[in-house]
Amino acid sequence: MQRREFLMGMGALTLTGWAGAQEQGAALRGPDVIFVPTPNLIVNTMLGLAKVTKKDTVYDLGCGDGRIVITAAQKFGARGVGIDIDPDRVSEATDNVRKACVAYRVKIVRGDLFQANISEATVVTLYLLTDLNLKLRPKLLKELNPGTRIVSHAFSMGDWKPERTEEVDGTNVYLWRIPPRKA
Ligand SMILES: C[S@@+](CC[C@H](N)C(=O)[O-])C[C@H]1O[C@@H](n2cnc3c(N)ncnc32)[C@H](O)[C@@H]1O
């Protein structure tokens, strides 16, 4: 799906161990953005741009059907944590994790990405919207360790300039790195 269709879909929705789904927080609200899957070619580009290895723990914030964390485990040997607020996506992603036989490496959690504990991530993947990226940016900078890579499909971080940008199928994929803490 192209960015224009994605944004049109968004307009229509201006609402607002290592196995199985878990739940974070009690009362969850509706999603900030609808589910639109990242095409597999772009998933591979995102994980490649972040140079994911088996040493990494990849967090997909708004994981949809779980494809990014599943690919991170299957192709790159990484651990994965997928977080989604929509129970249908959580159940779909959990099934997909089981079918892909990566439950020993990938955990799917139901929760709000703005409330989640993301401190153990070494790579964070995003396919949200620019305004959600901007809202998330202070949390990323505060809670992630220096050196953690962040990759975003299609949407930027405003005036935080990416370290790298790659174009694939007419869509940009961006890479940032959490800078060293100031003394
Ligand atoms: C555009 S889809 C991206 C799915 C997946 N990351 C991918 O790239 O294929 C955005 C996902 O974010 C989820 N989402 C939206 N708001 C959220 C929130 N506040 N917390 C957690 N997940 C959220 C939606 O349910 C949806 O599955």
The ligand as a MOL file (V3000), in Angstrom:
LIG
                    3D

  0  0  0     0  0            999 V3000
M  V30 BEGIN CTAB
M  V30 COUNTS 27 29 0 0 0
M  V30 BEGIN ATOM
M  V30 1 C 0.6820 1.0400 10.1860 0
M  V30 2 S 0.5260 -0.3570 11.2480 0 CHG=1
M  V30 3 C 2.2040 -0.9980 11.2300 0
M  V30 4 C 2.2620 -2.4880 11.5350 0
M  V30 5 C 3.6750 -3.0650 11.5300 0
M  V30 6 N 4.5650 -2.3120 12.3860 0
M  V30 7 C 4.2360 -3.0860 10.1330 0
M  V30 8 O 5.0390 -2.1820 9.8280 0
M  V30 9 O 3.8680 -3.9720 9.3440 0 CHG=-1
M  V30 10 C 0.4040 0.4610 12.8570 0
M  V30 11 C 0.0470 -0.4650 14.0080 0
M  V30 12 O 0.1450 0.2860 15.2130 0
M  V30 13 C -0.8670 -0.1420 16.1080 0
M  V30 14 N -1.0840 0.9510 17.0550 0
M  V30 15 C -1.6620 2.1470 16.8370 0
M  V30 16 N -1.6180 2.9160 17.9400 0
M  V30 17 C -0.9800 2.2000 18.9050 0
M  V30 18 C -0.6190 2.4500 20.2430 0
M  V30 19 N -0.8670 3.6190 20.8690 0
M  V30 20 N 0.0500 1.4910 20.9090 0
M  V30 21 C 0.3310 0.2960 20.3090 0
M  V30 22 N 0.0040 -0.0050 19.0360 0
M  V30 23 C -0.6350 0.9320 18.3270 0
M  V30 24 C -2.0550 -0.4380 15.2050 0
M  V30 25 O -2.9710 -1.3060 15.8320 0
M  V30 26 C -1.3520 -1.0560 13.9800 0
M  V30 27 O -1.2850 -2.4620 14.0820 0
M  V30 END ATOM
M  V30 BEGIN BOND
M  V30 1 1 1 2
M  V30 2 1 2 3
M  V30 3 1 2 10
M  V30 4 1 3 4
M  V30 5 1 4 5
M  V30 6 1 5 6
M  V30 7 1 5 7
M  V30 8 2 7 8
M  V30 9 1 7 9
M  V30 10 1 10 11
M  V30 11 1 11 12
M  V30 12 1 11 26
M  V30 13 1 12 13
M  V30 14 1 13 14
M  V30 15 1 13 24
M  V30 16 1 14 15
M  V30 17 1 14 23
M  V30 18 2 15 16
M  V30 19 1 16 17
M  V30 20 1 17 18
M  V30 21 2 17 23
M  V30 22 1 18 19
M  V30 23 2 18 20
M  V30 24 1 20 21
M  V30 25 2 21 22
M  V30 26 1 22 23
M  V30 27 1 24 25
M  V30 28 1 24 26
M  V30 29 1 26 27
M  V30 END BOND
M  V30 END CTAB
M  END
